[in-house]
């Protein structure tokens, strides 16, 4: 489930950078919600309509108890060309992250 926080490793200090990279789904639809009433279609942009596989290395707790993870992920192009926009060291809320599997992640 996207937003499940039971996979967040809270056994280490919250600001550690020594944690191993862990595969994670990044819910781009939740991260980049489309404004109500917007139905503009483009063909030369990026696809934020589905989750993508990424990697999470570090967790820190924010005000109010929300956990945020330091992530690397790639947003694919709509036209299917290889690559995509690389998002490196982005801090994302746990509500858009879920545990993933390495099999579906493409290495850089």
N, CA, C and O atoms as a Tinker XYZ file with bonds, in Angstrom:
   432  protein
     1  N      0.838000   -1.187000    0.000000    73     2
     2  CA     0.000000    0.000000    0.000000    64     1     3
     3  C      0.877000    1.243000    0.000000    63     2     4     5
     4  O      1.797000    1.357000    0.810000    81     3
     5  N      0.599000    2.162000   -0.894000    73     3     6
     6  CA     1.318000    3.429000   -0.919000    64     5     7
     7  C      1.034000    4.144000    0.395000    63     6     8     9
     8  O     -0.112000    4.238000    0.835000    81     7
     9  N      2.099000    4.647000    1.011000    73     7    10
    10  CA     1.947000    5.381000    2.259000    64     9    11
    11  C      2.081000    4.515000    3.492000    63    10    12    13
    12  O      2.004000    5.032000    4.606000    81    11
    13  N      2.281000    3.209000    3.336000    73    11    14
    14  CA     2.458000    2.356000    4.494000    64    13    15
    15  C      3.794000    2.673000    5.150000    63    14    16    17
    16  O      4.832000    2.641000    4.490000    81    15
    17  N      3.776000    2.974000    6.427000    73    15    18
    18  CA     5.008000    3.385000    7.091000    64    17    19
    19  C      5.673000    2.265000    7.878000    63    18    20    21
    20  O      6.699000    2.495000    8.519000    81    19
    21  N      5.117000    1.063000    7.847000    73    19    22
    22  CA     5.707000    0.002000    8.656000    64    21    23
    23  C      7.017000   -0.532000    8.077000    63    22    24    25
    24  O      7.682000   -1.327000    8.741000    81    23
    25  N      7.409000   -0.137000    6.889000    73    23    26
    26  CA     8.677000   -0.558000    6.313000    64    25    27
    27  C      9.775000    0.471000    6.532000    63    26    28    29
    28  O     10.920000    0.239000    6.144000    81    27
    29  N      9.446000    1.617000    7.154000    73    27    30
    30  CA    10.452000    2.627000    7.462000    64    29    31
    31  C     11.309000    2.122000    8.610000    63    30    32    33
    32  O     10.790000    1.777000    9.672000    81    31
    33  N     12.624000    2.077000    8.401000    73    31    34
    34  CA    13.547000    1.592000    9.430000    64    33    35
    35  C     13.817000    2.700000   10.430000    63    34    36    37
    36  O     14.550000    3.646000   10.142000    81    35
    37  N     13.223000    2.579000   11.602000    73    35    38
    38  CA    13.395000    3.597000   12.639000    64    37    39
    39  C     14.391000    3.156000   13.705000    63    38    40    41
    40  O     14.475000    3.769000   14.769000    81    39
    41  N     15.147000    2.095000   13.426000    73    39    42
    42  CA    16.087000    1.587000   14.419000    64    41    43
    43  C     17.389000    2.383000   14.440000    63    42    44    45
    44  O     18.133000    2.322000   15.419000    81    43
    45  N     17.667000    3.118000   13.389000    73    43    46
    46  CA    18.873000    3.931000   13.303000    64    45    47
    47  C     18.507000    5.391000   13.542000    63    46    48    49
    48  O     17.338000    5.763000   13.442000    81    47
    49  N     19.513000    6.230000   13.860000    73    47    50
    50  CA    19.218000    7.661000   13.968000    64    49    51
    51  C     18.590000    8.169000   12.673000    63    50    52    53
    52  O     18.950000    7.720000   11.585000    81    51
    53  N     17.665000    9.091000   12.790000    73    51    54
    54  CA    16.881000    9.536000   11.639000    64    53    55
    55  C     17.704000   10.235000   10.571000    63    54    56    57
    56  O     17.258000   10.333000    9.428000    81    55
    57  N     18.892000   10.722000   10.908000    73    55    58
    58  CA    19.666000   11.450000    9.908000    64    57    59
    59  C     20.848000   10.648000    9.373000    63    58    60    61
    60  O     21.759000   11.227000    8.782000    81    59
    61  N     20.855000    9.350000    9.563000    73    59    62
    62  CA    21.980000    8.541000    9.101000    64    61    63
    63  C     22.029000    8.477000    7.579000    63    62    64    65
    64  O     20.990000    8.485000    6.919000    81    63
    65  N     23.241000    8.413000    7.022000    73    63    66
    66  CA    23.399000    8.256000    5.577000    64    65    67
    67  C     24.025000    6.912000    5.252000    63    66    68    69
    68  O     24.362000    6.656000    4.096000    81    67
    69  N     24.187000    6.048000    6.246000    73    67    70
    70  CA    24.844000    4.762000    6.033000    64    69    71
    71  C     23.861000    3.632000    5.726000    63    70    72    73
    72  O     24.276000    2.486000    5.552000    81    71
    73  N     22.580000    3.937000    5.657000    73    71    74
    74  CA    21.596000    2.901000    5.357000    64    73    75
    75  C     21.775000    2.421000    3.923000    63    74    76    77
    76  O     22.139000    3.211000    3.052000    81    75
    77  N     21.526000    1.139000    3.663000    73    75    78
    78  CA    21.617000    0.661000    2.275000    64    77    79
    79  C     20.455000    1.206000    1.449000    63    78    80    81
    80  O     19.390000    1.520000    1.981000    81    79
    81  N     20.679000    1.311000    0.153000    73    79    82
    82  CA    19.588000    1.707000   -0.747000    64    81    83
    83  C     18.551000    0.603000   -0.767000    63    82    84    85
    84  O     18.893000   -0.575000   -0.864000    81    83
    85  N     17.294000    0.977000   -0.677000    73    83    86
    86  CA    16.193000    0.012000   -0.721000    64    85    87
    87  C     15.264000    0.364000   -1.873000    63    86    88    89
    88  O     14.939000    1.534000   -2.075000    81    87
    89  N     14.832000   -0.650000   -2.636000    73    87    90
    90  CA    13.899000   -0.368000   -3.720000    64    89    91
    91  C     12.555000    0.118000   -3.166000    63    90    92    93
    92  O     12.092000   -0.342000   -2.122000    81    91
    93  N     11.952000    1.043000   -3.880000    73    91    94
    94  CA    10.676000    1.618000   -3.445000    64    93    95
    95  C      9.875000    2.085000   -4.648000    63    94    96    97
    96  O     10.429000    2.568000   -5.635000    81    95
    97  N      8.569000    1.933000   -4.549000    73    95    98
    98  CA     7.671000    2.512000   -5.540000    64    97    99
    99  C      7.433000    3.960000   -5.170000    63    98   100   101
   100  O      7.207000    4.287000   -4.005000    81    99
   101  N      7.486000    4.828000   -6.173000    73    99   102
   102  CA     7.162000    6.244000   -5.994000    64   101   103
   103  C      5.857000    6.492000   -6.750000    63   102   104   105
   104  O      5.805000    6.347000   -7.971000    81   103
   105  N      4.808000    6.865000   -6.024000    73   103   106
   106  CA     3.503000    7.110000   -6.622000    64   105   107
   107  C      3.491000    8.519000   -7.210000    63   106   108   109
   108  O      3.223000    9.492000   -6.506000    81   107
   109  N      3.786000    8.618000   -8.513000    73   107   110
   110  CA     3.865000    9.922000   -9.163000    64   109   111
   111  C      2.514000   10.611000   -9.240000    63   110   112   113
   112  O      2.449000   11.841000   -9.221000    81   111
   113  N      1.435000    9.847000   -9.328000    73   111   114
   114  CA     0.092000   10.438000   -9.375000    64   113   115
   115  C     -0.212000   11.186000   -8.079000    63   114   116   117
   116  O     -0.809000   12.262000   -8.103000    81   115
   117  N      0.200000   10.614000   -6.950000    73   115   118
   118  CA    -0.014000   11.282000   -5.661000    64   117   119
   119  C      0.968000   12.438000   -5.460000    63   118   120   121
   120  O      0.629000   13.456000   -4.857000    81   119
   121  N      2.187000   12.266000   -5.973000    73   119   122
   122  CA     3.209000   13.304000   -5.825000    64   121   123
   123  C      2.898000   14.521000   -6.688000    63   122   124   125
   124  O      3.128000   15.657000   -6.274000    81   123
   125  N      2.368000   14.279000   -7.902000    73   123   126
   126  CA     2.032000   15.347000   -8.838000    64   125   127
   127  C      0.556000   15.262000   -9.221000    63   126   128   129
   128  O      0.241000   14.885000  -10.349000    81   127
   129  N     -0.356000   15.602000   -8.308000    73   127   130
   130  CA    -1.788000   15.476000   -8.628000    64   129   131
   131  C     -2.204000   16.441000   -9.730000    63   130   132   133
   132  O     -1.745000   17.582000   -9.787000    81   131
   133  N     -3.071000   15.964000  -10.591000    73   131   134
   134  CA    -3.605000   16.800000  -11.674000    64   133   135
   135  C     -4.707000   17.677000  -11.096000    63   134   136   137
   136  O     -5.600000   17.180000  -10.409000    81   135
   137  N     -4.648000   18.988000  -11.371000    73   135   138
   138  CA    -5.707000   19.872000  -10.864000    64   137   139
   139  C     -7.076000   19.457000  -11.402000    63   138   140   141
   140  O     -7.201000   19.018000  -12.546000    81   139
   141  N     -8.086000   19.601000  -10.569000    73   139   142
   142  CA    -9.453000   19.253000  -10.973000    64   141   143
   143  C     -9.842000   20.020000  -12.226000    63   142   144   145
   144  O     -9.565000   21.212000  -12.353000    81   143
   145  N    -10.489000   19.316000  -13.150000    73   143   146
   146  CA   -10.952000   19.934000  -14.375000    64   145   147
   147  C     -9.889000   20.049000  -15.457000    63   146   148   149
   148  O    -10.166000   20.565000  -16.539000    81   147
   149  N     -8.679000   19.578000  -15.183000    73   147   150
   150  CA    -7.603000   19.638000  -16.163000    64   149   151
   151  C     -7.597000   18.361000  -16.988000    63   150   152   153
   152  O     -7.515000   17.260000  -16.443000    81   151
   153  N     -7.684000   18.512000  -18.288000    73   151   154
   154  CA    -7.651000   17.340000  -19.159000    64   153   155
   155  C     -6.746000   17.610000  -20.357000    63   154   156   157
   156  O     -6.978000   17.080000  -21.444000    81   155
   157  N     -5.732000   18.419000  -20.165000    73   155   158
   158  CA    -4.803000   18.744000  -21.248000    64   157   159
   159  C     -3.881000   17.560000  -21.491000    63   158   160   161
   160  O     -3.278000   17.034000  -20.556000    81   159
   161  N     -3.775000   17.150000  -22.722000    73   159   162
   162  CA    -2.918000   16.028000  -23.093000    64   161   163
   163  C     -1.709000   16.545000  -23.859000    63   162   164   165
   164  O     -1.842000   17.392000  -24.742000    81   163
   165  N     -0.550000   16.042000  -23.524000    73   163   166
   166  CA     0.678000   16.380000  -24.241000    64   165   167
   167  C      1.370000   15.095000  -24.658000    63   166   168   169
   168  O      1.111000   14.037000  -24.084000    81   167
   169  N      2.236000   15.172000  -25.639000    73   167   170
   170  CA     2.957000   13.982000  -26.099000    64   169   171
   171  C      4.457000   14.113000  -25.914000    63   170   172   173
   172  O      5.186000   13.137000  -26.090000    81   171
   173  N      4.930000   15.294000  -25.564000    73   171   174
   174  CA     6.371000   15.494000  -25.456000    64   173   175
   175  C      6.837000   15.791000  -24.037000    63   174   176   177
   176  O      7.928000   16.327000  -23.842000    81   175
   177  N      6.035000   15.453000  -23.064000    73   175   178
   178  CA     6.377000   15.705000  -21.673000    64   177   179
   179  C      6.794000   14.435000  -20.960000    63   178   180   181
   180  O      7.365000   13.531000  -21.571000    81   179
   181  N      6.512000   14.366000  -19.678000    73   179   182
   182  CA     6.829000   13.196000  -18.867000    64   181   183
   183  C      5.550000   12.546000  -18.366000    63   182   184   185
   184  O      4.508000   13.194000  -18.266000    81   183
   185  N      5.637000   11.270000  -18.055000    73   183   186
   186  CA     4.482000   10.477000  -17.634000    64   185   187
   187  C      4.442000   10.371000  -16.112000    63   186   188   189
   188  O      5.222000    9.631000  -15.513000    81   187
   189  N      3.534000   11.110000  -15.499000    73   187   190
   190  CA     3.372000   11.043000  -14.045000    64   189   191
   191  C      2.063000   10.349000  -13.678000    63   190   192   193
   192  O      1.520000   10.570000  -12.595000    81   191
   193  N      1.560000    9.513000  -14.580000    73   191   194
   194  CA     0.267000    8.866000  -14.370000    64   193   195
   195  C      0.356000    7.518000  -13.664000    63   194   196   197
   196  O     -0.675000    6.904000  -13.390000    81   195
   197  N      1.557000    7.047000  -13.363000    73   195   198
   198  CA     1.695000    5.737000  -12.728000    64   197   199
   199  C      2.924000    5.709000  -11.821000    63   198   200   201
   200  O      3.816000    6.547000  -11.955000    81   199
   201  N      2.969000    4.753000  -10.907000    73   199   202
   202  CA     4.137000    4.640000  -10.030000    64   201   203
   203  C      5.380000    4.216000  -10.815000    63   202   204   205
   204  O      5.287000    3.537000  -11.837000    81   203
   205  N      6.542000    4.630000  -10.314000    73   203   206
   206  CA     7.822000    4.213000  -10.879000    64   205   207
   207  C      8.672000    3.617000   -9.764000    63   206   208   209
   208  O      8.479000    3.918000   -8.586000    81   207
   209  N      9.615000    2.766000  -10.159000    73   207   210
   210  CA    10.521000    2.176000   -9.182000    64   209   211
   211  C     11.664000    3.156000   -8.916000    63   210   212   213
   212  O     12.194000    3.779000   -9.836000    81   211
   213  N     12.024000    3.276000   -7.666000    73   211   214
   214  CA    13.139000    4.126000   -7.275000    64   213   215
   215  C     13.906000    3.464000   -6.145000    63   214   216   217
   216  O     13.705000    2.288000   -5.840000    81   215
   217  N     14.782000    4.234000   -5.535000    73   215   218
   218  CA    15.581000    3.753000   -4.413000    64   217   219
   219  C     15.515000    4.763000   -3.282000    63   218   220   221
   220  O     15.596000    5.970000   -3.510000    81   219
   221  N     15.366000    4.261000   -2.050000    73   219   222
   222  CA    15.330000    5.102000   -0.853000    64   221   223
   223  C     16.536000    4.735000    0.006000    63   222   224   225
   224  O     16.829000    3.554000    0.191000    81   223
   225  N     17.229000    5.730000    0.525000    73   223   226
   226  CA    18.389000    5.442000    1.363000    64   225   227
   227  C     18.254000    5.985000    2.782000    63   226   228   229
   228  O     18.734000    5.360000    3.727000    81   227
   229  N     17.634000    7.091000    2.938000    73   227   230
   230  CA    17.655000    7.775000    4.227000    64   229   231
   231  C     16.247000    8.209000    4.610000    63   230   232   233
   232  O     15.459000    8.612000    3.754000    81   231
   233  N     15.939000    8.124000    5.885000    73   231   234
   234  CA    14.649000    8.571000    6.407000    64   233   235
   235  C     14.894000    9.612000    7.490000    63   234   236   237
   236  O     15.866000    9.532000    8.240000    81   235
   237  N     14.007000   10.576000    7.558000    73   235   238
   238  CA    14.041000   11.544000    8.654000    64   237   239
   239  C     12.590000   11.926000    8.971000    63   238   240   241
   240  O     11.735000   11.969000    8.086000    81   239
   241  N     12.342000   12.194000   10.224000    73   239   242
   242  CA    10.978000   12.542000   10.625000    64   241   243
   243  C     10.797000   14.052000   10.578000    63   242   244   245
   244  O     11.657000   14.812000   11.022000    81   243
   245  N      9.673000   14.465000   10.038000    73   243   246
   246  CA     9.329000   15.880000    9.921000    64   245   247
   247  C      8.369000   16.277000   11.039000    63   246   248   249
   248  O      7.874000   15.436000   11.791000    81   247
   249  N      8.127000   17.554000   11.123000    73   247   250
   250  CA     7.188000   18.084000   12.102000    64   249   251
   251  C      5.835000   17.408000   11.941000    63   250   252   253
   252  O      5.362000   17.228000   10.819000    81   251
   253  N      5.215000   17.038000   13.037000    73   251   254
   254  CA     3.915000   16.382000   12.994000    64   253   255
   255  C      3.989000   14.875000   12.866000    63   254   256   257
   256  O      2.956000   14.206000   12.837000    81   255
   257  N      5.207000   14.322000   12.789000    73   255   258
   258  CA     5.364000   12.878000   12.757000    64   257   259
   259  C      5.508000   12.261000   11.380000    63   258   260   261
   260  O      5.757000   11.059000   11.278000    81   259
   261  N      5.360000   13.044000   10.311000    73   259   262
   262  CA     5.502000   12.519000    8.955000    64   261   263
   263  C      6.945000   12.108000    8.706000    63   262   264   265
   264  O      7.872000   12.845000    9.042000    81   263
   265  N      7.136000   10.928000    8.114000    73   263   266
   266  CA     8.459000   10.477000    7.716000    64   265   267
   267  C      8.683000   10.847000    6.260000    63   266   268   269
   268  O      7.783000   10.710000    5.432000    81   267
   269  N      9.891000   11.319000    5.947000    73   267   270
   270  CA    10.249000   11.604000    4.567000    64   269   271
   271  C     11.514000   10.826000    4.224000    63   270   272   273
   272  O     12.409000   10.670000    5.055000    81   271
   273  N     11.574000   10.345000    2.998000    73   271   274
   274  CA    12.698000    9.529000    2.562000    64   273   275
   275  C     13.480000   10.208000    1.457000    63   274   276   277
   276  O     12.910000   10.868000    0.588000    81   275
   277  N     14.814000   10.038000    1.501000    73   275   278
   278  CA    15.689000   10.551000    0.437000    64   277   279
   279  C     15.705000    9.531000   -0.684000    63   278   280   281
   280  O     16.109000    8.386000   -0.479000    81   279
   281  N     15.271000    9.935000   -1.860000    73   279   282
   282  CA    15.024000    9.001000   -2.961000    64   281   283
   283  C     15.721000    9.403000   -4.247000    63   282   284   285
   284  O     15.980000   10.578000   -4.508000    81   283
   285  N     16.013000    8.389000   -5.034000    73   283   286
   286  CA    16.416000    8.555000   -6.429000    64   285   287
   287  C     15.390000    7.811000   -7.259000    63   286   288   289
   288  O     15.045000    6.672000   -6.943000    81   287
   289  N     14.897000    8.437000   -8.316000    73   287   290
   290  CA    13.941000    7.780000   -9.204000    64   289   291
   291  C     13.993000    8.466000  -10.565000    63   290   292   293
   292  O     14.619000    9.515000  -10.715000    81   291
   293  N     13.347000    7.882000  -11.533000    73   291   294
   294  CA    13.341000    8.413000  -12.892000    64   293   295
   295  C     11.897000    8.525000  -13.382000    63   294   296   297
   296  O     11.115000    7.583000  -13.258000    81   295
   297  N     11.556000    9.682000  -13.936000    73   295   298
   298  CA    10.224000    9.898000  -14.498000    64   297   299
   299  C     10.324000    9.654000  -16.006000    63   298   300   301
   300  O     11.084000   10.337000  -16.692000    81   299
   301  N      9.561000    8.683000  -16.528000    73   299   302
   302  CA     9.685000    8.351000  -17.951000    64   301   303
   303  C      9.071000    9.418000  -18.864000    63   302   304   305
   304  O      8.147000   10.139000  -18.487000    81   303
   305  N      9.625000    9.487000  -20.085000    73   303   306
   306  CA     9.067000   10.373000  -21.106000    64   305   307
   307  C      7.783000    9.771000  -21.659000    63   306   308   309
   308  O      7.656000    8.549000  -21.743000    81   307
   309  N      6.836000   10.612000  -22.032000    73   307   310
   310  CA     5.567000   10.152000  -22.600000    64   309   311
   311  C      5.733000    9.483000  -23.961000    63   310   312   313
   312  O      4.975000    8.575000  -24.300000    81   311
   313  N      6.714000    9.921000  -24.738000    73   311   314
   314  CA     6.871000    9.382000  -26.091000    64   313   315
   315  C      7.643000    8.057000  -26.132000    63   314   316   317
   316  O      7.909000    7.532000  -27.213000    81   315
   317  N      8.003000    7.514000  -24.963000    73   315   318
   318  CA     8.641000    6.208000  -24.909000    64   317   319
   319  C     10.133000    6.203000  -25.152000    63   318   320   321
   320  O     10.744000    5.134000  -25.138000    81   319
   321  N     10.745000    7.356000  -25.373000    73   319   322
   322  CA    12.194000    7.360000  -25.584000    64   321   323
   323  C     12.909000    6.908000  -24.322000    63   322   324   325
   324  O     12.375000    7.044000  -23.222000    81   323
   325  N     14.103000    6.377000  -24.473000    73   323   326
   326  CA    14.831000    5.860000  -23.304000    64   325   327
   327  C     15.212000    6.972000  -22.326000    63   326   328   329
   328  O     15.228000    8.157000  -22.657000    81   327
   329  N     15.511000    6.537000  -21.135000    73   327   330
   330  CA    15.910000    7.486000  -20.098000    64   329   331
   331  C     14.711000    8.068000  -19.395000    63   330   332   333
   332  O     13.763000    7.356000  -19.062000    81   331
   333  N     14.754000    9.339000  -19.175000    73   331   334
   334  CA    13.709000   10.042000  -18.454000    64   333   335
   335  C     14.348000   11.106000  -17.592000    63   334   336   337
   336  O     15.567000   11.277000  -17.606000    81   335
   337  N     13.545000   11.806000  -16.859000    73   335   338
   338  CA    14.080000   12.825000  -15.951000    64   337   339
   339  C     14.570000   12.146000  -14.681000    63   338   340   341
   340  O     13.800000   11.482000  -13.987000    81   339
   341  N     15.825000   12.310000  -14.384000    73   339   342
   342  CA    16.380000   11.716000  -13.170000    64   341   343
   343  C     16.138000   12.637000  -11.986000    63   342   344   345
   344  O     16.501000   13.813000  -12.019000    81   343
   345  N     15.537000   12.110000  -10.960000    73   343   346
   346  CA    15.324000   12.835000   -9.710000    64   345   347
   347  C     16.303000   12.236000   -8.699000    63   346   348   349
   348  O     16.147000   11.089000   -8.282000    81   347
   349  N     17.292000   13.004000   -8.317000    73   347   350
   350  CA    18.360000   12.520000   -7.446000    64   349   351
   351  C     18.269000   13.217000   -6.088000    63   350   352   353
   352  O     18.110000   14.435000   -6.010000    81   351
   353  N     18.371000   12.426000   -5.029000    73   351   354
   354  CA    18.346000   12.946000   -3.654000    64   353   355
   355  C     17.143000   13.839000   -3.379000    63   354   356   357
   356  O     17.273000   14.930000   -2.825000    81   355
   357  N     15.972000   13.356000   -3.777000    73   355   358
   358  CA    14.733000   14.087000   -3.545000    64   357   359
   359  C     14.100000   13.614000   -2.241000    63   358   360   361
   360  O     14.040000   12.411000   -1.984000    81   359
   361  N     13.635000   14.535000   -1.427000    73   359   362
   362  CA    12.972000   14.195000   -0.171000    64   361   363
   363  C     11.477000   14.076000   -0.440000    63   362   364   365
   364  O     10.817000   15.050000   -0.803000    81   363
   365  N     10.951000   12.854000   -0.254000    73   363   366
   366  CA     9.540000   12.586000   -0.536000    64   365   367
   367  C      8.826000   12.099000    0.715000    63   366   368   369
   368  O      9.418000   11.393000    1.531000    81   367
   369  N      7.540000   12.476000    0.876000    73   367   370
   370  CA     6.782000   12.008000    2.035000    64   369   371
   371  C      6.481000   10.515000    1.920000    63   370   372   373
   372  O      6.322000    9.984000    0.821000    81   371
   373  N      6.406000    9.851000    3.069000    73   371   374
   374  CA     6.110000    8.412000    3.088000    64   373   375
   375  C      4.782000    8.090000    2.416000    63   374   376   377
   376  O      4.560000    6.952000    2.001000    81   375
   377  N      3.903000    9.069000    2.303000    73   375   378
   378  CA     2.591000    8.842000    1.705000    64   377   379
   379  C      2.662000    8.542000    0.212000    63   378   380   381
   380  O      1.682000    8.056000   -0.354000    81   379
   381  N      3.787000    8.814000   -0.444000    73   379   382
   382  CA     3.927000    8.502000   -1.872000    64   381   383
   383  C      4.921000    7.371000   -2.105000    63   382   384   385
   384  O      5.269000    7.083000   -3.251000    81   383
   385  N      5.382000    6.728000   -1.039000    73   383   386
   386  CA     6.386000    5.662000   -1.139000    64   385   387
   387  C      5.832000    4.341000   -0.628000    63   386   388   389
   388  O      5.021000    4.305000    0.297000    81   387
   389  N      6.285000    3.259000   -1.245000    73   387   390
   390  CA     5.923000    1.915000   -0.797000    64   389   391
   391  C      7.084000    0.986000   -1.123000    63   390   392   393
   392  O      7.832000    1.236000   -2.068000    81   391
   393  N      7.243000   -0.096000   -0.340000    73   391   394
   394  CA     8.338000   -1.035000   -0.616000    64   393   395
   395  C      8.261000   -1.567000   -2.044000    63   394   396   397
   396  O      7.173000   -1.793000   -2.573000    81   395
   397  N      9.416000   -1.762000   -2.657000    73   395   398
   398  CA     9.460000   -2.256000   -4.031000    64   397   399
   399  C     10.358000   -3.466000   -4.161000    63   398   400   401
   400  O     10.860000   -3.995000   -3.169000    81   399
   401  N     10.553000   -3.895000   -5.385000    73   399   402
   402  CA    11.452000   -5.018000   -5.654000    64   401   403
   403  C     12.514000   -4.581000   -6.640000    63   402   404   405
   404  O     12.253000   -3.775000   -7.532000    81   403
   405  N     13.710000   -5.117000   -6.476000    73   403   406
   406  CA    14.827000   -4.751000   -7.340000    64   405   407
   407  C     14.639000   -5.229000   -8.772000    63   406   408   409
   408  O     15.199000   -4.624000   -9.685000    81   407
   409  N     13.885000   -6.275000   -9.001000    73   407   410
   410  CA    13.747000   -6.857000  -10.330000    64   409   411
   411  C     13.204000   -5.856000  -11.345000    63   410   412   413
   412  O     13.529000   -5.947000  -12.528000    81   411
   413  N     12.391000   -4.911000  -10.909000    73   411   414
   414  CA    11.783000   -4.000000  -11.868000    64   413   415
   415  C     12.526000   -2.683000  -11.963000    63   414   416   417
   416  O     12.133000   -1.826000  -12.754000    81   415
   417  N     13.586000   -2.487000  -11.189000    73   415   418
   418  CA    14.335000   -1.231000  -11.205000    64   417   419
   419  C     15.432000   -1.279000  -12.260000    63   418   420   421
   420  O     16.183000   -2.251000  -12.346000    81   419
   421  N     15.519000   -0.221000  -13.060000    73   419   422
   422  CA    16.608000   -0.107000  -14.036000    64   421   423
   423  C     17.743000    0.670000  -13.419000    63   422   424   425
   424  O     17.541000    1.783000  -12.933000    81   423
   425  N     18.923000    0.109000  -13.431000    73   423   426
   426  CA    20.096000    0.782000  -12.874000    64   425   427
   427  C     20.515000    1.939000  -13.756000    63   426   428   429
   428  O     20.270000    1.950000  -14.963000    81   427
   429  N     21.149000    2.907000  -13.127000    73   427   430
   430  CA    21.678000    4.037000  -13.880000    64   429   431
   431  C     22.975000    3.654000  -14.531000    63   430   432
   432  O     23.587000    4.473000  -15.216000    81   431
